[in-house]
Amino acid sequence: MKRLHSNLATAPFINRRVPVAVAASLIGLALLATVVSVALFGLRGGEYRSQRKTLEEQRLKLDKINRELSEEKRLLQGPAVATYASEGGFMAQVLDHKRFDWIALLDRVEAIKPYGARFTDVSPQRDEKTGWTIRLKGEANNRDEILKLEANLFASPFFQEPRLLREGRQTNSQTLQFEVSAAYLPEAKP
């Protein structure tokens, strides 16, 4: 019998089973991941397609709204709207004047009126820059009553900057005619 003699120290030992098994496992896992990914896409692909369809419908709606908006802007810049805008400004002034609290104004005017004077005209006017201005026209028994009226206007928190615009006696008249102007502050605290 012949003996086989091999020196293991001189021949390198390579275990080829482990690397082949690892490589086969990795390839198998990659194939399994690919199959799972394709299966999930197949299952969820319908959801993806429905989302894309919804997104496309929303984009079409947005395009339609943008077209309508541009049409509305074009109409708003037309000459007819400018006419309505000026009429709207006029109506706003009319409504602002109608909302004026006449009762409060007349109460406050009555509180400042001296005994020997009477008013023939009370005219509030609104100015966007200065606010409300009031003109009081009337008659007084004498000049002292007009001075009392001015003093009362100065003392009232509802009126500021009173000015005597006109004062005079008409021929054949016992009373003095006057016209006073003052800034009116309807929101002032008494």
Wavefront OBJ file of the C-alpha trace (Angstrom):
o trace
v 0.000 0.000 0.000
v 1.169 3.216 -0.906
v 0.903 6.036 1.412
v 0.007 9.438 0.432
v 2.121 11.987 2.012
v 1.255 15.609 1.830
v 2.730 18.414 3.786
v -0.137 20.735 4.699
v 2.185 23.465 5.771
v 3.328 24.084 2.228
v -0.110 23.825 0.485
v -2.536 26.681 1.256
v -5.969 25.683 2.544
v -8.893 27.464 0.860
v -12.401 26.727 2.011
v -14.496 27.434 -1.042
v -17.787 26.389 0.480
v -18.281 29.472 2.744
v -17.745 32.232 0.098
v -19.926 30.389 -2.399
v -22.688 30.057 0.214
v -22.441 33.755 1.157
v -22.519 34.860 -2.486
v -25.490 32.583 -3.208
v -27.315 33.966 -0.140
v -26.715 37.569 -1.227
v -27.891 36.864 -4.750
v -30.960 35.112 -3.372
v -31.752 38.045 -1.076
v -31.363 40.510 -3.950
v -33.714 38.442 -6.118
v -36.181 38.159 -3.238
v -36.068 41.956 -2.644
v -36.661 42.554 -6.351
v -39.625 40.173 -6.392
v -41.088 41.814 -3.246
v -40.583 45.296 -4.733
v -42.295 44.323 -7.989
v -45.132 42.685 -6.027
v -45.615 45.771 -3.851
v -45.615 48.031 -6.901
v -48.208 45.755 -8.481
v -50.364 45.925 -5.367
v -49.915 49.645 -4.751
v -49.595 50.692 -8.352
v -53.359 51.164 -8.587
v -53.178 53.626 -5.716
v -50.323 55.461 -7.435
v -52.282 55.641 -10.670
v -55.404 56.941 -8.888
v -53.309 59.611 -7.148
v -51.842 60.660 -10.486
v -55.342 60.824 -11.966
v -56.592 62.953 -9.037
v -53.581 65.233 -9.395
v -54.269 65.675 -13.100
v -57.950 66.507 -12.391
v -56.903 69.082 -9.800
v -54.417 70.610 -12.241
v -57.192 70.931 -14.846
v -59.485 72.580 -12.265
v -56.688 74.986 -11.302
v -56.139 75.889 -14.961
v -59.875 76.554 -15.341
v -59.932 78.743 -12.209
v -56.886 80.697 -13.432
v -58.584 81.306 -16.782
v -61.754 82.496 -15.038
v -59.685 84.712 -12.730
v -57.886 86.354 -15.639
v -61.265 86.935 -17.324
v -62.646 88.523 -14.119
v -59.567 90.757 -13.824
v -60.052 91.850 -17.425
v -63.700 92.692 -16.696
v -62.782 94.589 -13.517
v -60.409 96.799 -15.457
v -63.115 97.727 -17.954
v -64.813 101.137 -18.188
v -68.108 99.952 -16.685
v -66.450 99.051 -13.381
v -64.835 102.484 -13.123
v -68.313 104.031 -13.344
v -69.606 101.673 -10.668
v -66.581 102.431 -8.476
v -67.237 106.171 -8.603
v -70.914 105.574 -7.872
v -69.867 103.296 -5.018
v -67.725 106.069 -3.532
v -70.653 108.453 -3.721
v -72.956 105.889 -2.101
v -70.392 105.302 0.662
v -70.441 109.026 1.418
v -74.236 109.071 1.449
v -74.378 106.070 3.762
v -71.683 107.517 5.999
v -73.721 110.706 6.273
v -76.881 108.704 6.958
v -75.148 106.732 9.713
v -74.297 109.989 11.433
v -75.682 110.084 15.000
v -77.843 113.180 14.831
v -79.380 112.604 18.258
v -75.996 112.683 19.995
v -74.931 115.767 18.010
v -78.114 117.685 18.831
v -77.808 116.737 22.524
v -74.246 118.054 22.575
v -75.171 121.228 20.697
v -78.030 121.804 23.109
v -75.621 121.421 26.030
v -73.354 124.222 24.716
v -76.137 126.642 23.632
v -76.419 129.718 25.814
v -79.871 130.847 26.946
v -79.965 133.995 24.799
v -79.047 132.284 21.499
v -80.875 130.079 19.052
v -79.630 128.065 16.110
v -81.115 128.330 12.650
v -78.778 125.839 10.958
v -76.657 122.926 12.266
v -74.504 121.439 9.494
v -72.022 118.624 10.111
v -69.591 117.877 7.284
v -67.159 115.000 6.973
v -63.664 115.502 5.601
v -61.383 112.480 5.165
v -58.335 114.420 6.393
v -59.716 116.380 9.321
v -62.787 114.346 10.338
v -66.083 115.989 11.256
v -66.598 119.742 11.161
v -69.758 121.407 12.390
v -71.148 124.807 11.345
v -73.633 126.512 13.597
v -75.649 129.446 12.266
v -77.986 131.325 14.496
v -79.140 134.468 16.258
v -78.193 135.859 19.646
v -79.723 138.583 21.806
v -76.329 140.269 22.240
v -72.620 139.739 21.743
v -72.177 138.256 25.230
v -74.300 135.260 24.217
v -72.003 134.605 21.222
v -68.972 134.788 23.524
v -70.682 132.339 25.938
v -71.260 129.985 22.995
v -67.567 130.137 22.069
v -66.539 129.557 25.689
v -68.872 126.549 25.893
v -67.409 125.150 22.666
v -63.896 125.500 24.086
v -64.956 123.781 27.330
v -66.721 120.833 25.663
v -64.662 117.671 24.979
v -66.737 117.054 21.833
v -65.669 120.234 20.029
v -62.219 121.603 19.201
v -60.855 124.720 17.543
v -64.045 126.816 17.487
v -63.955 129.865 15.203
v -66.367 132.686 14.806
v -66.790 132.911 11.035
v -69.361 135.691 10.834
v -71.143 138.065 13.152
v -73.410 140.930 12.256
v -76.692 142.682 12.773
v -79.182 142.973 9.982
v -81.018 146.227 9.545
v -84.305 146.479 11.408
v -83.343 143.497 13.612
v -82.857 143.323 17.362
v -80.650 140.165 17.199
v -77.125 139.455 16.039
v -76.644 136.825 13.349
v -73.587 134.587 13.755
v -71.856 131.609 12.201
v -69.467 129.430 14.199
v -67.349 126.517 13.001
v -65.668 123.825 15.119
v -64.139 120.374 14.777
v -66.587 117.764 16.055
v -65.293 114.670 17.874
v -68.223 112.240 18.170
v -66.086 109.551 19.860
v -64.733 111.833 22.616
v -65.283 110.923 26.257
v -67.381 113.412 28.277
l 1 2 3 4 5 6 7 8 9 10 11 12 13 14 15 16 17 18 19 20 21 22 23 24 25 26 27 28 29 30 31 32 33 34 35 36 37 38 39 40 41 42 43 44 45 46 47 48 49 50 51 52 53 54 55 56 57 58 59 60 61 62 63 64 65 66 67 68 69 70 71 72 73 74 75 76 77 78 79 80 81 82 83 84 85 86 87 88 89 90 91 92 93 94 95 96 97 98 99 100 101 102 103 104 105 106 107 108 109 110 111 112 113 114 115 116 117 118 119 120 121 122 123 124 125 126 127 128 129 130 131 132 133 134 135 136 137 138 139 140 141 142 143 144 145 146 147 148 149 150 151 152 153 154 155 156 157 158 159 160 161 162 163 164 165 166 167 168 169 170 171 172 173 174 175 176 177 178 179 180 181 182 183 184 185 186 187 188 189 190
